[in-house]
């Protein structure tokens, strides 16, 4: 059995509540300031800075300065994959208010997992690609088939440019709410961006959840053969 040191590093980090809350906030793929992460974790900026510096040292998150502010984000998509896998092993806390019930429903239906689609929407798009033999499950990862190459190009995603990105292309990511795999990697990211650019989905503020628009209901049905019940 191959040992993945990243799994051990992430496991040691998320055992502390404030750190795990900040990591889950960063799992939406966006960049946050120390103050924003402190508010999300309900701790002081000083305490947040302490925890964040530890995670930077471990290579779990990265920091970059933009203008006068310093922004934090997950180090890479592999960290996001490990985090999502850990979530699939934990028992989900039951919501205890109408707002939490509504938010939970949104998160389960459609959300971002770092930089790709997740939730029921992400899983259904992935399994549509599998059913149509556009991608193939080789056991460890997904592979784009020759039929899939023609299809992806036909919907307006430039595979030539996509393959130039220095990252994994078609990865399997275990969806924590669906307990099935969804597509990640460069291709998974391109489908998320394609959906955003075509206004099929909209980000819901202060959460990883995504709202599927009326155009999206039509778009996902016509392009991916996915019929969504909102």
Order of alpha helices (4+ residues) and beta strands (2+ residues): alpha-alpha-alpha-alpha-beta-beta-alpha-alpha-beta-beta-alpha-beta-beta-alpha-alpha-beta-beta-alpha-beta-beta-alpha
